């Protein structure tokens, strides 16, 4: 007797193969493929006629830990409604473990660190806590190099000493032994600007021993985008390490031409062996922290140095001069989330500047001062041509770069990017369905089996005997995102059934009140 059986659907195995008509049995949380001619009994029979059946979607670049939503919205409803069954946290150089002193100050650009009651230090302790609390989706994590580095060296802009690097390598090694899937770097943030080739290569050599991967938030997504990609490519080749570039994009129109060049660099580097992949979210609007727009030197050294810079006349003049030279980065941006100063949320920078009777540049600095750096902004600044070329690349993956939300408990004072509620249905419905940019089998592979292989997930991401039953059933004619920049708080359509570890997490229009996710450890 099976716990459930899925019949009559077109099954895509997640490996990039054509769909086939086969029945899927589920027993003790695992998959058992059943020939269509074989009659079997099950406690629950799911008729998937006219539907596509595939592995649950895997979000390799998720930020629920950055916003502490793994504690405040552990059900991950917004992701389950999209068909996501597994997420990877610890991206962009920031993770919740391991911690040296117990400080979560590295989260301050996203949320208020004091919201978390930290009672862990090691990764093992943190993962055990998550197992006790339970999550709605499977969760694995990278180790954030920026979190560890900042705890040890503070916000000093300097190289690590040999002794400090040795201490951090021991912590990284311990974290890898306790189940981390690799290490992430946030080279675009002030706290990691000083991270050089020596540091990154030392970590690459260590991660390689544990068959993990490195994830990189690029050093620059504008003027120096191409050299930033080249830096990561060289590191991957020299270190012979698997690399993931997080949310690959160019956000400055004068440099859109560099995106195809970057894809060529990645393609050439992968000729002998596929080492380098990149993820992107399928939208032409970006969502990022405001401080990334400010000239690098202004933010280096932390908030005290920033405040000093903007209050000294000559430094402030130089900041404004540099900002004006790159006005295309911010002239049309919208404030999505301004933390405790919520009244700025939903307004454009131009509207706020008019209220203040200040220039756009002076308004930017004033916002960063009043909102304590914690400002998330949206801007339509990604080339659609580049986005399509990126999605078409054999080396791309799709990710949300967002967190966990629950519509009933989400405050509407701030906006969220539509990717939080629609990344995966939008990718499938628009790019595979409507635009036919790539066939269904390839689109599904980019969010299932290919991602699982990159991460190193064991027995997930593929429909195969004895693999974990993380499954999605969707209507290919209806699947689509309803979320948009004006009204992002909408669940998608077309996802009909989501099974996590053999349990019906979403079925017949209802979300289970149980949390069926498992905490994943790299072996």
Secondary structure as GFF3:
##gff-version 3
##sequence-region A 1 523
A	DSSP	beta_strand	2	7	.	.	.	ID=ss1
A	DSSP	beta_strand	10	12	.	.	.	ID=ss2
A	DSSP	beta_strand	20	21	.	.	.	ID=ss3
A	DSSP	beta_strand	23	27	.	.	.	ID=ss4
A	DSSP	beta_strand	30	34	.	.	.	ID=ss5
A	DSSP	beta_strand	42	47	.	.	.	ID=ss6
A	DSSP	beta_strand	52	55	.	.	.	ID=ss7
A	DSSP	beta_strand	57	59	.	.	.	ID=ss8
A	DSSP	alpha_helix	69	72	.	.	.	ID=ss9
A	DSSP	alpha_helix	77	80	.	.	.	ID=ss10
A	DSSP	beta_strand	84	89	.	.	.	ID=ss11
A	DSSP	three_ten_helix	105	107	.	.	.	ID=ss12
A	DSSP	three_ten_helix	113	115	.	.	.	ID=ss13
A	DSSP	alpha_helix	123	133	.	.	.	ID=ss14
A	DSSP	beta_strand	138	141	.	.	.	ID=ss15
A	DSSP	beta_strand	143	144	.	.	.	ID=ss16
A	DSSP	alpha_helix	145	153	.	.	.	ID=ss17
A	DSSP	alpha_helix	162	177	.	.	.	ID=ss18
A	DSSP	beta_strand	182	186	.	.	.	ID=ss19
A	DSSP	three_ten_helix	190	192	.	.	.	ID=ss20
A	DSSP	alpha_helix	197	209	.	.	.	ID=ss21
A	DSSP	beta_strand	213	217	.	.	.	ID=ss22
A	DSSP	alpha_helix	225	239	.	.	.	ID=ss23
A	DSSP	beta_strand	242	245	.	.	.	ID=ss24
A	DSSP	three_ten_helix	253	255	.	.	.	ID=ss25
A	DSSP	alpha_helix	258	269	.	.	.	ID=ss26
A	DSSP	beta_strand	276	280	.	.	.	ID=ss27
A	DSSP	beta_strand	285	289	.	.	.	ID=ss28
A	DSSP	three_ten_helix	290	293	.	.	.	ID=ss29
A	DSSP	alpha_helix	296	299	.	.	.	ID=ss30
A	DSSP	alpha_helix	303	311	.	.	.	ID=ss31
A	DSSP	alpha_helix	313	325	.	.	.	ID=ss32
A	DSSP	three_ten_helix	327	329	.	.	.	ID=ss33
A	DSSP	beta_strand	334	337	.	.	.	ID=ss34
A	DSSP	three_ten_helix	342	344	.	.	.	ID=ss35
A	DSSP	alpha_helix	349	356	.	.	.	ID=ss36
A	DSSP	alpha_helix	360	370	.	.	.	ID=ss37
A	DSSP	beta_strand	376	380	.	.	.	ID=ss38
A	DSSP	alpha_helix	384	392	.	.	.	ID=ss39
A	DSSP	beta_strand	396	398	.	.	.	ID=ss40
A	DSSP	three_ten_helix	407	409	.	.	.	ID=ss41
A	DSSP	alpha_helix	419	426	.	.	.	ID=ss42
A	DSSP	pi_helix	427	434	.	.	.	ID=ss43
A	DSSP	alpha_helix	440	446	.	.	.	ID=ss44
A	DSSP	alpha_helix	449	455	.	.	.	ID=ss45
A	DSSP	beta_strand	471	474	.	.	.	ID=ss46
A	DSSP	beta_strand	495	500	.	.	.	ID=ss47
A	DSSP	beta_strand	503	507	.	.	.	ID=ss48
A	DSSP	beta_strand	510	511	.	.	.	ID=ss49
###
